[in-house]
Structure formats: C-alpha cells, structure tokens
C-alpha cells in the first residue's frame, strides 16, 4: 500500500454548489496525472494514472492501494491509462470500465476494456473494443466513458491528429461510440445496417472529446471537446448526428491563425457553447444544476450554470490563481464534487462559508 500526504479529510454534506466562491480540502497529494476517477462506495474511489497505474484511494485516510493487473499501455504524449467508470450494476457485477491507449504498430489505438477488482488486483480483464483509430501521432485519444439507463456504455475517440477521419464513418476516429455493456453492438445503433460505416458509431465529426456525461434526469448525453486554437465545444450528443469537425469549427490554425472551417453548415449540429479562446476542457460532470469541467490551458474549474431547459445561462471560473491544470472530476455517492489536477492532487470542493 502506498500512502500519499493527507492535508485535510473533512466530511461535508453534499449540496449543490451555488455559491460564487468555492473552497477546497486536499484529500491526497504526490500523485501523478490522474486521468480518471470514480467512487466505488462512500469512502473509496478508483483512479487511473496516465503513466499506467490504477489504484483505490480512501478519501478518509488519504491512502492509495495500487493495483496489479493493468495491461501494457502506450504511455506517450496524450496516451496511457485513461478513463475509469464503475458499471451501473457494479454492486452486482463488479465490473469497472477502462479506456487506454494500446500499442499498435508504430502508434496506438483507443481501447475500451473492463475488469473486476479483487483485493489489490484487477482480474478478468477484457478488451471490449479495440477501435479502428490507429495513428503514429500520440494525440487525441478521446477516452471518456458514460452510461445511460438502458444498458449502454458510451465512450469517445479523438481524431488522432488526422482531421479528415472524423468525417469518415469507416473508422472510429473522431466519434462517440455506443455499445451494450458486454461490448456487443446494439441493434438500434444509427449505422448498424450501413455496410459503409462502423456499427459501433453513435455520433461523429468530433475533434477530441475529453468530457462525457449522461444526465439521467433529463436524458441528455453531454460532451465537451478540444478545439484547435479556439473553438472548444460543449455539445448535446444525438443519435447519428455529425458535429462538423473539421468542416465546421470556430477554431483556427495554430501557426497561421487561418480559418479551418466555417461557423455553420447544413446537416451538421451547432455546438451549445463555444470557447474562444480555448480553455482546453477536460472531463465533465453534473452537480446540482451546473455542468463542471476542468480547464487545462487556463487552469481553473469551470462551472456552467443551466436553466430549467438545460441551457447554459451563466459561467463561473474557480481556482485559476493556483495555476493547476484540472484534469479529472467526479461526484461522490453523497453528491460531493472532487477534482484532480496535473499537480498530483485530489481535492474535495465545497462552498466557501
């Protein structure tokens, strides 16, 4: 068992965070880049480190138990061991779902897998889908996981640095994928009967979605993705829809600043919200009446307040002065918001008194 520093471990009631000012309690420090985390029960969360480690963090004691049984990952660039989510039926099945970048030839691909936790080891590891997203570029793996209430798992795959592939239904790059929990393809997937398309695809035309959240109350699948220089997008993901990249984007070329695409095009879905300049969003959860996402470039926790129609109406930015890249978010079984930063810390968030 590896022990990391505990700077505070107060247990606070989970309430919607509506205050203008938030505060943090540091649960753990000394970690690497925590890409994904999800609560197993009231006290324990499973977390992933991009370097290829998975562990269980006790949020009361601050101790981390590192797990054996993780396969080889492509720990280069933006690749590695990526997201983790417990299955909706975790109490009965014990399944944990993971995404990771798997070495493939001269590069890597995004993979969805699942495994069970047995004391200090992951067992029954099963790759559910090795995506057709090979690229020698170590970027844009996507990776975020979400579940609906009908027995489906969704996950994102970035365009892998090959823009045009996001408009090609013959590969998985630049898509949101929908599967049954066992990895099989649902009969009602939009391209299940299209011989020119991959049946696993739910939506396409994405650049690099690193946030995905299913709102069960309103039956909305939200995604947030990186634009290039500007053009980060918050989207409502709908069956079979094309979200435009690279033909539709408000982002610019990095070197020249030239336009990449147009702002709107018939047959392609406009984003709910666009960030220009970029905030570089990472992860996405809902707590109370707000969506929350990390900001890697602008180093803050981003709060997007929603109205009764689930439309963004207000935004607040927290903790920017700390200069920590907010990588991962999760909500506890008590409704408390937690965030992890690239500085190796896990925080509990609460309203300032």
C-alpha positions as CSV (number, residue, x, y, z in Angstrom):
1,X,0.0,0.0,0.0
2,X,1.4,3.4,-1.0
3,X,0.5,6.3,1.3
4,X,0.2,9.9,0.0
5,X,0.0,13.0,2.0
6,X,-3.3,13.9,3.5
7,X,-3.8,17.7,4.1
8,X,-7.4,17.6,5.1
9,X,-10.2,15.0,5.1
10,X,-13.3,16.7,6.4
11,X,-16.6,15.0,5.5
12,X,-19.0,17.6,4.4
13,X,-22.7,17.2,3.3
14,X,-23.2,17.0,-0.4
15,X,-25.2,20.1,-1.5
16,X,-25.5,21.9,-4.9
17,X,-22.5,24.3,-5.2
18,X,-24.3,27.5,-5.9
19,X,-22.0,29.9,-4.0
20,X,-19.9,32.4,-6.0
21,X,-16.8,31.3,-4.1
22,X,-15.7,27.8,-3.6
23,X,-13.0,26.3,-1.4
24,X,-11.1,23.0,-1.4
25,X,-9.9,20.4,1.1
26,X,-6.8,18.5,-0.2
27,X,-7.5,14.8,0.1
28,X,-4.3,13.5,-1.4
29,X,-1.1,14.8,-3.0
30,X,2.0,13.3,-4.5
31,X,0.2,11.5,-7.3
32,X,0.9,11.7,-11.0
33,X,-1.6,12.8,-13.7
34,X,-4.9,11.3,-12.5
35,X,-6.8,11.0,-15.8
36,X,-10.0,9.3,-14.4
37,X,-11.7,8.6,-11.1
38,X,-15.0,7.2,-9.9
39,X,-16.4,6.3,-6.5
40,X,-16.8,2.6,-5.6
41,X,-18.6,3.4,-2.3
42,X,-18.8,6.2,0.2
43,X,-15.1,6.1,1.1
44,X,-13.2,4.7,-1.8
45,X,-12.6,5.8,-5.3
46,X,-10.9,4.0,-8.1
47,X,-8.5,6.2,-10.1
48,X,-6.2,5.9,-13.1
49,X,-2.8,7.4,-13.7
50,X,-1.8,8.2,-17.3
51,X,1.5,6.5,-16.6
52,X,-0.3,3.2,-16.5
53,X,-1.1,2.8,-12.8
54,X,-4.6,2.2,-11.3
55,X,-5.3,2.5,-7.6
56,X,-8.0,2.8,-5.0
57,X,-7.9,6.0,-2.9
58,X,-9.6,6.0,0.5
59,X,-10.8,9.6,0.8
60,X,-11.0,9.5,4.6
61,X,-7.4,8.2,5.3
62,X,-5.8,9.5,2.1
63,X,-4.1,6.2,1.4
64,X,-3.8,4.7,-2.1
65,X,-3.7,1.0,-2.8
66,X,-2.0,0.5,-6.2
67,X,-3.4,-2.4,-8.2
68,X,-1.7,-5.1,-10.2
69,X,-3.2,-6.5,-13.5
70,X,-3.1,-3.4,-15.7
71,X,-2.0,-4.3,-19.2
72,X,0.7,-2.6,-21.2
73,X,-0.3,0.9,-22.2
74,X,1.1,3.4,-24.7
75,X,2.3,6.0,-22.3
76,X,3.4,8.6,-24.7
77,X,2.2,12.1,-25.5
78,X,-1.5,12.1,-24.5
79,X,-1.7,8.3,-24.3
80,X,-1.7,6.0,-21.4
81,X,-4.2,4.5,-18.9
82,X,-7.1,6.9,-19.4
83,X,-10.7,6.9,-18.0
84,X,-12.4,4.6,-15.5
85,X,-16.0,4.3,-14.5
86,X,-17.8,1.7,-12.4
87,X,-20.7,-0.1,-14.2
88,X,-24.2,0.9,-13.4
89,X,-24.7,-2.6,-11.9
90,X,-21.3,-2.6,-10.2
91,X,-22.7,-3.8,-6.8
92,X,-23.9,-7.0,-8.6
93,X,-21.4,-7.4,-11.4
94,X,-18.3,-5.9,-10.0
95,X,-17.3,-4.5,-13.5
96,X,-15.1,-1.5,-13.8
97,X,-14.8,0.0,-17.3
98,X,-11.5,1.5,-18.5
99,X,-10.1,3.2,-21.6
100,X,-6.5,3.1,-22.5
101,X,-4.2,3.6,-25.5
102,X,-2.9,0.2,-26.7
103,X,0.4,0.0,-28.6
104,X,-0.4,-0.8,-32.3
105,X,2.4,-1.0,-34.9
106,X,4.2,2.3,-34.9
107,X,1.5,4.0,-32.9
108,X,-1.5,3.3,-30.7
109,X,-5.3,3.0,-30.6
110,X,-8.0,3.8,-28.1
111,X,-9.4,0.7,-26.4
112,X,-12.5,0.2,-24.1
113,X,-12.0,-2.6,-21.6
114,X,-13.5,-3.9,-18.3
115,X,-12.2,-5.7,-15.3
116,X,-13.1,-6.6,-11.8
117,X,-11.4,-5.6,-8.5
118,X,-10.1,-8.5,-6.3
119,X,-8.3,-7.1,-3.3
120,X,-5.1,-5.5,-4.8
121,X,-5.5,-6.8,-8.3
122,X,-7.6,-6.2,-11.4
123,X,-8.9,-9.6,-12.7
124,X,-11.0,-10.8,-15.6
125,X,-9.5,-8.1,-17.8
126,X,-11.4,-8.0,-21.1
127,X,-10.9,-5.7,-24.1
128,X,-14.4,-4.9,-25.3
129,X,-13.5,-2.8,-28.4
130,X,-10.1,-2.2,-29.9
131,X,-11.0,0.8,-32.0
132,X,-10.0,1.3,-35.6
133,X,-8.2,4.6,-34.8
134,X,-4.5,3.8,-35.4
135,X,-2.2,6.7,-35.7
136,X,1.5,7.3,-35.2
137,X,0.6,10.6,-33.6
138,X,0.4,10.5,-29.8
139,X,-2.6,12.8,-29.5
140,X,-6.4,13.0,-29.4
141,X,-7.3,9.6,-27.9
142,X,-10.6,10.9,-26.5
143,X,-11.3,8.3,-23.8
144,X,-14.2,9.5,-21.7
145,X,-16.9,6.9,-20.6
146,X,-20.6,7.3,-19.7
147,X,-23.5,5.0,-19.2
148,X,-27.2,5.5,-19.9
149,X,-30.1,3.8,-18.1
150,X,-30.8,1.3,-20.9
151,X,-27.8,-0.8,-20.6
152,X,-25.4,1.0,-22.9
153,X,-21.9,2.3,-22.5
154,X,-20.6,5.3,-24.5
155,X,-17.0,6.4,-24.9
156,X,-15.2,8.9,-27.0
157,X,-12.4,8.6,-29.5
158,X,-10.5,11.7,-30.8
159,X,-9.5,12.2,-34.4
160,X,-5.9,11.0,-33.6
161,X,-4.5,14.1,-35.3
162,X,-5.9,13.1,-38.7
163,X,-8.7,15.6,-39.2
164,X,-10.5,14.1,-42.2
165,X,-11.0,10.8,-40.5
166,X,-13.6,12.5,-38.2
167,X,-15.9,12.6,-41.3
168,X,-15.2,9.0,-42.4
169,X,-17.6,6.5,-40.9
170,X,-15.3,3.7,-42.0
171,X,-13.1,4.3,-38.9
172,X,-13.7,5.2,-35.2
173,X,-11.5,8.3,-35.1
174,X,-13.5,11.4,-34.1
175,X,-16.6,9.6,-32.8
176,X,-18.7,8.8,-29.8
177,X,-19.2,5.1,-29.6
178,X,-22.2,3.2,-28.2
179,X,-22.1,-0.5,-27.1
180,X,-24.0,-2.9,-24.9
181,X,-22.4,-3.4,-21.6
182,X,-20.8,-6.7,-22.8
183,X,-19.3,-4.9,-25.8
184,X,-21.7,-6.1,-28.4
185,X,-23.4,-3.6,-30.8
186,X,-26.9,-2.5,-30.1
187,X,-29.4,-3.3,-33.0
188,X,-30.7,0.3,-32.9
189,X,-27.3,2.0,-33.4
190,X,-27.7,4.5,-36.2
191,X,-25.2,2.8,-38.6
192,X,-25.7,-0.8,-37.6
193,X,-27.1,-1.7,-41.0
194,X,-24.9,0.6,-43.1
195,X,-22.2,-1.5,-44.9
196,X,-20.1,1.6,-45.4
197,X,-20.0,2.5,-41.8
198,X,-18.8,1.0,-38.5
199,X,-21.7,-0.2,-36.5
200,X,-20.4,1.0,-33.1
201,X,-20.6,4.7,-34.0
202,X,-23.2,6.8,-32.3
203,X,-22.1,10.3,-33.5
204,X,-19.2,11.6,-35.5
205,X,-17.4,14.8,-36.6
206,X,-15.6,15.3,-33.2
207,X,-12.0,16.5,-32.7
208,X,-11.0,15.4,-29.2
209,X,-13.9,14.9,-26.7
210,X,-12.3,14.7,-23.3
211,X,-15.6,15.1,-21.3
212,X,-18.7,12.9,-21.5
213,X,-21.6,12.9,-19.1
214,X,-25.1,11.3,-19.2
215,X,-27.8,13.2,-17.4
216,X,-30.3,10.5,-16.5
217,X,-32.9,13.0,-15.2
218,X,-33.2,14.8,-18.5
219,X,-32.0,12.0,-20.8
220,X,-29.2,14.1,-22.2
221,X,-25.7,12.9,-23.3
222,X,-23.3,15.9,-23.0
223,X,-19.8,16.0,-24.4
224,X,-17.1,18.7,-24.3
225,X,-14.2,18.7,-26.7
226,X,-11.0,20.5,-27.5
227,X,-10.9,22.8,-30.5
228,X,-7.6,23.8,-32.0
229,X,-6.7,27.5,-31.4
230,X,-10.2,28.4,-30.1
231,X,-13.3,26.5,-30.8
232,X,-13.7,24.3,-27.8
233,X,-17.3,23.0,-27.9
234,X,-20.0,21.8,-25.5
235,X,-22.4,19.6,-27.4
236,X,-25.6,17.6,-26.8
237,X,-24.9,14.3,-28.4
238,X,-27.7,12.9,-30.5
239,X,-28.1,9.6,-32.4
240,X,-26.4,9.5,-35.8
241,X,-25.5,13.2,-35.9
242,X,-22.5,14.9,-37.5
243,X,-20.8,17.5,-35.2
244,X,-18.8,19.0,-38.1
245,X,-15.1,18.7,-37.4
246,X,-13.1,19.8,-39.4
247,X,-15.6,21.3,-41.8
248,X,-17.4,23.3,-39.1
249,X,-15.3,24.8,-36.3
250,X,-14.6,28.2,-34.8
251,X,-11.0,27.2,-34.2
252,X,-8.0,28.5,-36.1
253,X,-4.8,27.0,-37.4
254,X,-2.1,27.1,-34.7
255,X,0.7,28.6,-36.8
256,X,-1.1,30.9,-39.3
257,X,-4.3,31.7,-37.5
258,X,-6.2,31.0,-40.7
259,X,-9.8,29.6,-40.5
260,X,-10.0,25.8,-40.6
261,X,-13.8,25.5,-41.3
262,X,-17.0,27.6,-41.4
263,X,-19.1,28.5,-38.4
264,X,-22.2,26.6,-39.6
265,X,-23.1,24.1,-42.3
266,X,-26.4,22.5,-43.2
267,X,-26.7,18.9,-41.9
268,X,-24.2,19.4,-39.1
269,X,-25.0,20.2,-35.5
270,X,-24.1,23.5,-34.0
271,X,-22.5,23.4,-30.5
272,X,-24.4,24.5,-27.4
273,X,-21.5,26.6,-26.3
274,X,-18.1,27.6,-27.9
275,X,-15.0,28.7,-26.1
276,X,-12.8,31.2,-27.9
277,X,-10.1,31.5,-26.8
278,X,-9.7,27.9,-25.7
279,X,-9.9,26.7,-22.1
280,X,-8.8,23.2,-23.1
281,X,-11.6,21.3,-21.3
282,X,-11.1,18.0,-19.5
283,X,-13.7,15.8,-18.0
284,X,-17.4,16.7,-17.5
285,X,-19.8,16.0,-14.6
286,X,-23.1,17.5,-13.4
287,X,-23.6,18.5,-9.8
288,X,-26.7,20.4,-8.7
289,X,-27.9,22.5,-11.6
290,X,-24.5,23.0,-13.2
291,X,-22.1,21.2,-15.5
292,X,-18.5,21.2,-14.4
293,X,-15.4,20.8,-16.5
294,X,-11.7,21.2,-15.9
295,X,-9.6,23.7,-17.8
296,X,-6.1,22.6,-18.7
297,X,-5.0,25.7,-20.6
298,X,-6.5,28.3,-18.3
299,X,-6.0,26.2,-15.1
300,X,-9.4,26.6,-13.5
301,X,-12.5,24.7,-12.6
302,X,-15.3,25.7,-15.0
303,X,-18.9,26.0,-13.8
304,X,-21.7,26.2,-16.4
305,X,-25.0,27.0,-14.8
306,X,-28.1,25.6,-16.6
307,X,-31.6,26.8,-16.6
308,X,-34.8,24.6,-16.4
309,X,-34.5,23.9,-20.2
310,X,-30.9,22.7,-19.6
311,X,-29.4,25.7,-21.5
312,X,-26.2,27.4,-20.3
313,X,-27.1,30.8,-18.8
314,X,-24.1,31.7,-16.6
315,X,-20.5,30.7,-16.2
316,X,-18.0,30.9,-13.3
317,X,-14.3,30.1,-13.2
318,X,-12.8,28.9,-9.9
319,X,-9.2,28.4,-8.6
320,X,-7.4,30.0,-11.6
321,X,-4.8,31.6,-9.4
322,X,-3.5,28.2,-8.3
323,X,-2.1,27.5,-11.8
324,X,-3.0,23.8,-11.6
325,X,-4.3,22.0,-14.7
326,X,-7.7,20.5,-13.7
327,X,-7.7,17.0,-15.3
328,X,-10.4,14.9,-13.8
329,X,-13.7,15.3,-11.9
330,X,-16.1,13.0,-10.1
331,X,-19.1,13.2,-7.8
332,X,-19.2,11.1,-4.6
333,X,-22.1,8.9,-3.5
334,X,-23.0,11.8,-1.1
335,X,-23.1,14.3,-4.0
336,X,-19.8,16.0,-3.3
337,X,-17.6,17.3,-6.1
338,X,-14.0,16.1,-6.3
339,X,-11.3,17.2,-8.7
340,X,-7.8,16.0,-9.6
341,X,-5.1,18.2,-11.1
342,X,-1.9,17.5,-13.0
343,X,0.0,18.7,-10.0
344,X,-0.8,15.3,-8.4
345,X,-3.5,16.4,-6.0
346,X,-7.1,15.3,-5.4
347,X,-9.4,17.9,-3.8
348,X,-12.9,17.9,-2.3
349,X,-14.8,21.0,-3.3
350,X,-17.3,22.9,-1.1
351,X,-19.0,26.3,-0.9
352,X,-17.0,28.9,1.0
353,X,-18.6,29.9,4.3
